[in-house]
């Protein structure tokens, strides 16, 4: 039957002295009491037997009892007393032998898992084993009621076994491990320990452990505390039920119970056996954050673009297409690029150029234009070049942009590109279009070619510059075969938001594409709130498919460690070679060789770039112990003429050089030889200048707008950690703001050279490769390809 624990002494429990003396040492208090009890009467009165559940118990052997006190006892009582004494003696002897054997076997137990308690306690009577399954139930009941001893087990034998081995086990384990003793009777020593610790005996929740037979349970040790062994057939979800409740203090903070012997050190194997299901290892969350991305299956991607570095480059668009293509290919995606066949391309950068499609007839007005399609490898990227044979001479003009019919030229290119895909039987999963020059591709796809069977491709459209949108008259609809002006000149399609009866090619790209991106998150927000150049309503309407991704830099091209265009290569750990490149730059541009910093401007000469502030930066640098180098050109002849005049004005200065045009090799040398680069843009979608400059350890001085604000963090005023600060930033578009940032940069160069050097290293450590943007674009492609 179920038993109950009690901190009070139960009948037949805890009053045997003679048998206990052979097994355990009495406490000091009990020793003093034993010395004071000299008379036989006192000794006899303290040893009165008690009976429980019909079982007779005696406290001393019959040979030591006072004759006067037991004169009327029956002979059967004397015989029982002798039998009890014999059982006590046997139990004490076996308990001592078992304890000594366990101590001798401990080293071996450290190498092998310990045996079950039932196998190491042969002294336990069979009746005790038979009633052991009721033991867990006893642990859940109230501890105030006394319990009866097991049938067939004498009180002396039970007490000797309990107080010799059970009490030692209790010292090693909390009260919750009493189950492993395989005894279905009360264990006062364990209850005393629980009371000493300030917590009740273990109250396990109901679980399959309660119904397990005693032979399946065991005691497992973890550190200084033990938890019950998990039964072999217990499910992992039940394992936490075996853990010691949190409210019980650890043995380290609780008074240790009396014991002859110190608790044995548990074998090391016990810790591994009983440790509950562990939490994920500490490194797993880190690994998860480092590789949280989903890698979609490979996709066939076609990029339609007006520029490609290093063939045909005017601005950052050319570098973006090249870098993104390389990243997509590295990730296992086949990519092809379609662009016009300009006569001004760098044909030395094309390998194996040949005609791949001889007769491509492109609809144009009421007829067609005959085209040839060429194929070649550009840095191992597959490229197709469309060459129209027309009196309009679309792409044989010696320049990429800058003509009155630019919109018609690139509208034709868009129609020719989609016509080539259809005629050649190409069905890419993703068509990625760039800027207004290819904005009509999604319009052609969904209004014409989808009805001709080209239903598979989906379009991602990237806007690199909202200022140039391709706004023109409705004649472009007639020229390209779209026709139906009344249909397309609708506010929800191609009608310009500002000019009546005007077609906006960029708006058509936004409306018809499956996803629209711009080149930084900051610029995406700015475009929807004032810098969208009248496209804000359209962006708000299609905001669910609009986002910003910062451009990357192709570190296989723009990298001072491997750059083929610079005379001395270097890296962040060996940065001194950068100063040798500075001397090489001065030598090439005939600048004075002195200690002054070189401030540079590299890029397109466009009003967007803040040309008036750039001019002010030039003169401010010359007047504040600096040198200035400019490399750039403009499609606007008036802007070019102005800077040619400025070049003539400063031609004799030993600290200034102006180069009108674009020279790839010179650009690399300027990036690595200059100390600072200035980017004072009115607005800047992303900007590659500051990203490339930082890779070369050249400090950017920028205005906090668009992608510049997303990538450059001020040395003195940023809230970023010091090791993430990589440049100088000003907010207001005025000369005072520019002077503030540029002066701080020059002063740091002269007054705190070590700080400036650390800033250079911070800039070089900034990671603006295509690794992260490439994954973002793949996520977009995967998102739209089944829509």
Long-range contacts (C-beta under 8 A, 24 or more apart in sequence): 1-134, 1-148, 2-134, 2-137, 2-138, 2-141, 3-134, 3-135, 3-138, 3-141, 3-147, 3-148, 3-184, 3-185, 3-186, 4-138, 4-141, 4-142, 4-143, 4-144, 4-145, 4-146, 4-147, 4-186, 5-138, 5-139, 5-141, 5-143, 5-147, 5-186, 5-187, 5-190, 5-191, 5-201, 6-143, 6-144, 6-145, 6-146, 6-147, 6-186, 6-191, 7-143, 7-188, 7-191, 7-192, 7-195, 8-144, 8-146, 9-188, 10-52, 10-146, 10-147, 10-186, 10-188, 11-50, 11-51, 11-52, 11-146, 11-148, 12-50, 12-51, 12-52, 12-55, 12-57, 12-148, 12-149, 12-155, 13-146, 13-149, 13-155, 13-159, 13-185, 13-186, 13-188, 14-159, 14-188, 15-47, 15-50, 15-59, 16-57, 16-59, 16-88, 16-155, 16-156, 16-159, 16-160, 17-47, 17-59, 17-60, 18-59, 18-60, 18-61, 18-64, 18-85, 18-88, 19-88, 19-89, 19-91, 19-92, 19-156, 19-159, 19-160, 20-159, 20-160, 20-163, 22-88, 22-89, 22-92, 22-93, 22-96, 22-160, 23-92, 23-95, 23-96, 23-160, 23-163, 23-164, 24-163, 24-164, 24-167, 24-260, 25-260, 27-258, 40-66, 41-66, 41-69, 44-69, 52-146, 52-148, 52-149, 53-148, 53-149, 53-151, 55-148, 55-149, 55-151, 55-154, 55-155, 56-80, 56-84, 57-84, 57-154, 57-155, 57-156, 58-84, 58-85, 58-156, 60-85, 61-85, 61-88, 84-154, 84-155, 84-156, 85-156, 87-154, 87-156, 87-157, 88-154, 88-156, 88-157, 88-160, 90-157, 91-123, 91-156, 91-157, 91-160, 91-161, 92-160, 92-164, 94-122, 94-123, 95-123, 95-160, 95-161, 95-164, 95-165, 96-164, 98-122, 98-123, 98-165, 99-164, 99-165, 99-168, 99-261, 102-264, 103-264, 106-264, 106-265, 106-267, 109-267, 110-267, 110-268, 110-269, 111-267, 111-269, 112-269, 113-267, 113-269, 113-273, 114-218, 114-267, 114-270, 116-215, 116-218, 117-180, 117-181, 117-182, 117-217, 117-218, 117-219, 118-182, 118-214, 118-215, 121-161, 121-165, 121-182, 123-157, 123-161, 124-161, 124-182, 124-183, 125-150, 125-152, 125-153, 125-157, 126-152, 127-151, 127-152, 127-153, 128-152, 128-153, 128-158, 128-182, 128-183, 128-184, 128-185, 129-182, 129-214, 129-215, 131-184, 132-182, 132-183, 132-184, 132-213, 132-214, 133-184, 133-211, 133-212, 133-213, 133-214, 134-184, 135-178, 135-179, 135-182, 135-183, 135-184, 135-214, 136-179, 136-204, 136-209, 136-210, 136-211, 136-212, 137-210, 138-184, 138-186, 139-176, 139-178, 139-179, 139-201, 139-202, 139-203, 139-204, 140-203, 140-204, 140-206, 140-210, 143-191, 143-200, 143-201, 146-186, 147-185, 147-186, 148-185, 149-185, 150-183, 150-184, 150-185, 153-185, 158-183, 158-185, 162-187, 162-188, 162-189, 163-189, 166-190, 167-257, 167-259, 168-259, 168-260, 168-261, 168-263, 169-219, 170-257, 171-256, 171-257, 171-259, 171-263, 172-219, 172-221, 172-226, 172-263, 172-264, 172-266, 173-219, 173-221, 173-225, 173-226, 174-202, 174-225, 174-226, 174-244, 174-248, 174-251, 175-199, 175-200, 175-201, 175-202, 175-248, 176-201, 176-202, 176-204, 176-226, 176-227, 176-228, 176-244, 176-245, 177-202, 177-219, 177-226, 177-227, 177-228, 178-202, 179-209, 179-214, 179-217, 179-228, 180-217, 180-218, 180-219, 180-228, 180-229, 182-214, 182-215, 182-217, 189-257, 192-257, 193-257, 196-254, 196-255, 196-257, 197-248, 197-249, 197-251, 197-254, 197-255, 198-249, 198-254, 199-245, 199-247, 199-248, 199-249, 202-244, 202-245, 202-248, 203-245, 204-228, 204-241, 204-242, 205-241, 207-234, 207-238, 207-241, 208-233, 208-234, 208-238, 209-234, 209-238, 209-241, 209-242, 220-270, 220-273, 220-274, 221-266, 221-267, 221-270, 221-271, 221-274, 222-266, 222-270, 222-271, 222-274, 222-275, 223-266, 223-271, 224-250, 224-251, 224-252, 224-263, 225-250, 225-251, 226-266, 226-274, 227-274, 227-276, 229-273, 229-274, 230-274, 236-277, 239-276, 239-277, 240-276, 240-277, 242-274, 242-276, 243-276, 293-775, 293-779, 294-779, 294-782, 295-331, 295-778, 296-778, 296-779, 296-781, 296-782, 298-331, 298-332, 298-333, 298-334, 299-333, 299-428, 299-429, 299-430, 299-778, 299-781, 299-782, 299-785, 300-333, 300-334, 300-427, 300-428, 300-429, 300-430, 301-328, 301-333, 301-334, 301-335, 301-336, 301-428, 301-429, 301-430, 301-431, 301-432, 301-781, 302-335, 302-336, 302-337, 302-338, 302-421, 302-426, 302-428, 302-430, 302-431, 302-432, 302-457, 303-335, 303-336, 303-337, 303-338, 303-432, 303-433, 303-434, 304-337, 304-338, 304-339, 304-414, 304-417, 304-431, 304-432, 304-433, 304-434, 304-438, 304-441, 305-337, 305-338, 305-339, 305-433, 305-434, 305-435, 305-437, 305-438, 306-339, 306-340, 306-400, 306-410, 306-413, 306-434, 306-435, 306-437, 306-438, 307-339, 307-400, 307-434, 308-337, 308-339, 308-378, 308-383, 309-557, 310-346, 310-349, 310-664, 311-339, 311-345, 311-346, 311-349, 311-350, 311-378, 311-383, 312-339, 312-340, 312-342, 312-344, 312-345, 312-346, 312-400, 313-662, 313-664, 314-400, 314-401, 314-604, 314-635, 314-662, 315-464, 315-603, 315-604, 316-464, 316-551, 316-686, 316-687, 316-688, 316-689, 317-434, 317-435, 317-464, 319-551, 319-553, 319-554, 319-557, 319-688, 320-434, 320-462, 320-464, 320-519, 320-551, 320-552, 320-688, 321-434, 322-378, 322-379, 322-381, 322-554, 322-557, 323-551, 323-552, 323-553, 323-554, 323-557, 323-770, 324-552, 324-770, 324-773, 324-774, 324-777, 325-381, 326-379, 326-381, 326-554, 326-556, 326-770, 327-552, 327-770, 327-771, 327-773, 327-774, 328-774, 328-777, 328-778, 329-381, 330-774, 331-774, 331-775, 331-778, 333-778, 335-381, 335-382, 336-382, 336-383, 336-384, 336-426, 336-428, 337-378, 337-381, 337-382, 337-383, 337-384, 338-383, 338-384, 338-386, 338-417, 338-420, 338-421, 339-383, 339-384, 339-385, 339-386, 340-385, 340-386, 340-387, 340-394, 340-395, 340-413, 341-374, 341-385, 341-386, 341-387, 341-395, 342-395, 342-396, 342-400, 343-395, 343-396, 343-397, 343-398, 344-397, 344-398, 344-399, 344-400, 349-378, 349-379, 350-376, 350-377, 350-378, 350-383, 351-376, 351-377, 351-378, 352-376, 352-377, 353-385, 356-384, 357-420, 357-423, 357-424, 360-386, 360-416, 360-419, 360-420, 360-423, 362-388, 362-412, 362-415, 362-416, 362-419, 363-415, 363-419, 363-480, 363-481, 364-390, 364-412, 364-415, 364-479, 364-480, 364-481, 365-478, 365-479, 369-412, 369-416, 371-416, 371-420, 373-420, 373-424, 384-420, 386-413, 386-416, 386-417, 386-420, 388-412, 388-416, 399-635, 401-635, 402-635, 402-636, 402-637, 407-470, 407-472, 407-476, 407-505, 408-472, 408-476, 408-479, 410-436, 410-437, 410-438, 410-470, 411-440, 411-476, 411-479, 411-480, 411-505, 412-479, 412-480, 413-437, 413-438, 414-438, 414-439, 414-440, 414-441, 414-444, 414-480, 415-440, 415-444, 415-480, 415-481, 417-441, 418-444, 418-445, 418-449, 421-454, 421-457, 422-449, 422-452, 422-454, 427-454, 427-456, 427-457, 428-456, 428-457, 429-456, 429-457, 429-458, 429-781, 429-785, 430-457, 430-458, 430-459, 430-460, 430-781, 430-784, 430-785, 431-457, 431-458, 431-459, 431-460, 432-459, 432-460, 432-461, 432-462, 432-777, 433-459, 433-460, 433-461, 433-462, 433-509, 433-513, 434-461, 434-462, 434-464, 435-462, 435-463, 435-464, 435-465, 435-468, 435-506, 436-468, 436-469, 436-470, 436-505, 436-506, 436-509, 437-470, 438-509, 439-470, 439-505, 439-506, 439-508, 439-509, 440-480, 440-505, 440-508, 440-509, 441-509, 442-508, 442-509, 442-512, 442-513, 442-514, 443-482, 443-494, 443-508, 443-509, 443-512, 444-480, 444-482, 445-512, 446-512, 447-482, 447-512, 448-481, 448-482, 458-514, 458-781, 458-784, 458-785, 458-787, 459-512, 459-513, 459-514, 459-515, 459-784, 460-513, 460-514, 460-515, 460-516, 460-517, 460-777, 460-780, 460-781, 460-784, 461-509, 461-510, 461-513, 461-515, 461-516, 461-517, 462-516, 462-517, 462-518, 462-519, 463-506, 463-509, 463-510, 463-516, 463-517, 463-518, 463-519, 463-527, 463-685, 464-518, 464-519, 464-685, 464-686, 465-608, 465-685, 466-506, 466-518, 466-527, 466-531, 466-532, 466-533, 466-535, 466-685, 467-533, 467-608, 467-683, 469-504, 469-505, 469-506, 469-507, 469-533, 469-535, 470-504, 470-505, 470-506, 471-496, 471-499, 471-502, 471-503, 471-504, 471-505, 472-502, 472-503, 472-505, 473-501, 473-502, 473-503, 474-501, 474-502, 474-503, 476-503, 476-505, 477-503, 496-534, 497-534, 497-535, 497-537, 497-538, 498-534, 504-535, 506-535, 507-535, 507-538, 510-535, 510-538, 510-539, 510-542, 510-546, 511-538, 511-542, 513-545, 514-545, 514-784, 514-787, 515-545, 515-546, 515-547, 515-780, 515-783, 515-784, 516-542, 516-545, 516-546, 516-547, 517-546, 517-547, 517-548, 517-549, 517-777, 517-780, 518-546, 518-547, 518-548, 518-549, 518-685, 519-548, 519-549, 519-550, 519-551, 519-685, 519-686, 519-707, 520-548, 520-549, 520-550, 520-551, 520-685, 520-686, 520-706, 520-707, 520-710, 520-711, 521-547, 521-548, 521-549, 521-550, 521-710, 522-548, 522-705, 522-706, 522-707, 522-709, 522-710, 523-548, 523-683, 523-684, 523-685, 523-686, 523-706, 523-707, 524-548, 526-683, 526-705, 526-706, 531-683, 531-706, 547-780, 549-773, 549-776, 549-777, 550-686, 550-707, 550-710, 550-711, 550-768, 550-772, 550-773, 551-686, 551-688, 551-691, 551-707, 551-773, 552-691, 552-768, 552-769, 552-770, 552-771, 552-772, 552-773, 552-774, 553-688, 553-691, 553-692, 553-695, 553-768, 553-769, 553-770, 554-769, 554-770, 555-695, 555-769, 558-668, 558-671, 558-692, 558-695, 558-696, 559-695, 560-672, 560-695, 560-696, 560-697, 563-668, 563-672, 565-664, 565-665, 565-668, 565-669, 566-668, 566-669, 566-672, 570-672, 570-697, 571-764, 572-697, 572-761, 572-764, 572-765, 575-697, 575-757, 575-760, 575-761, 575-764, 578-672, 578-673, 578-696, 578-697, 578-760, 581-669, 581-672, 581-673, 582-673, 582-674, 582-675, 583-673, 584-669, 584-673, 585-629, 585-669, 585-670, 585-672, 585-673, 585-674, 586-673, 588-666, 588-669, 589-629, 589-657, 589-659, 590-654, 590-657, 591-627, 591-629, 591-654, 591-655, 591-656, 591-657, 592-627, 592-654, 592-655, 596-625, 596-626, 596-627, 596-655, 597-625, 597-626, 597-627, 597-675, 597-676, 597-746, 597-749, 598-626, 598-627, 598-628, 598-629, 598-673, 598-674, 598-675, 598-676, 599-626, 599-627, 599-628, 599-629, 599-674, 599-675, 599-676, 599-677, 599-678, 599-701, 599-742, 600-628, 600-629, 600-630, 600-631, 600-670, 600-671, 600-674, 600-676, 600-677, 600-678, 600-698, 601-628, 601-629, 601-630, 601-631, 601-632, 601-677, 601-678, 601-679, 602-630, 602-631, 602-632, 602-667, 602-670, 602-671, 602-677, 602-689, 603-632, 603-679, 603-689, 604-632, 604-633, 604-634, 605-632, 605-633, 605-634, 605-636, 605-639, 605-640, 605-643, 606-634, 606-636, 606-639, 607-639, 607-682, 608-681, 608-682, 608-683, 608-684, 609-679, 609-680, 609-681, 609-682, 609-684, 610-679, 610-680, 610-681, 610-682, 610-703, 610-733, 611-639, 613-680, 613-703, 613-733, 613-734, 613-735, 613-738, 614-678, 614-680, 615-646, 616-735, 616-738, 616-739, 617-678, 617-680, 617-701, 617-738, 617-742, 618-656, 620-738, 620-739, 620-742, 620-743, 621-742, 621-746, 622-653, 622-655, 622-656, 624-742, 624-743, 624-746, 625-746, 625-750, 626-655, 626-746, 627-655, 627-656, 628-655, 628-656, 628-657, 629-656, 629-657, 629-658, 629-659, 629-670, 629-674, 630-657, 630-658, 630-659, 631-659, 631-661, 631-662, 631-663, 631-666, 631-667, 631-670, 632-659, 632-660, 632-662, 633-660, 633-661, 633-662, 671-695, 671-696, 671-698, 672-696, 672-697, 672-698, 674-698, 675-699, 675-749, 676-700, 676-701, 676-742, 676-745, 676-746, 676-749, 677-701, 678-702, 678-738, 678-742, 679-703, 679-708, 680-733, 680-738, 681-705, 681-706, 681-708, 682-733, 684-708, 686-710, 687-711, 690-727, 691-768, 693-763, 694-726, 694-727, 694-763, 694-764, 694-766, 694-768, 695-763, 695-764, 695-766, 695-768, 696-764, 697-760, 697-761, 697-763, 697-764, 698-760, 698-763, 699-726, 699-727, 699-728, 699-745, 699-756, 699-759, 699-760, 699-763, 700-726, 700-727, 700-728, 700-763, 701-727, 701-728, 701-729, 701-730, 701-738, 701-741, 701-742, 701-745, 702-727, 702-728, 702-729, 702-730, 702-741, 703-729, 703-730, 703-731, 703-733, 703-737, 703-738, 704-729, 704-730, 704-731, 711-766, 711-768, 714-741, 715-744, 715-748, 715-755, 715-759, 716-744, 722-762, 723-762, 723-765, 724-762, 724-766, 725-759, 725-762, 726-759, 726-762, 726-763, 726-766, 727-759, 727-763
